[in-house]
Amino acid sequence: MMEEQDVKDQVIRHVQFLMNERHWTVYRLAKEAGVPISTVGNLFQRGSCPSLPLLHKLLEALGITLSGFFSDIEEENRLQKNR
């Protein structure tokens, strides 16, 4: 079973991965999602887990659904487990 901190870390890492894929900055993600830059910055600086509504806004801006996001994380976990 996964620890709460592991889940937080995976969520933050995967958002960062999606940002890097698109060559987006924290500013760009915040602007596209319509949320304060400080809110997005705090996710990465403090490692705080986003609320579900915030995560939904961020993912919508990145062009991915919540289900797709968590499916990607699940697939990554499955691949790492099989290594």
Protein Blocks (a to p, Z undefined) as FASTA:
>chain_A
ZZfklmmmmmmmmmmmmmmmnopafklmmmmnopafklmmmmmmnopacdfklmmmmmmm
nopafklmmmmmmmmmmmmmmZZ
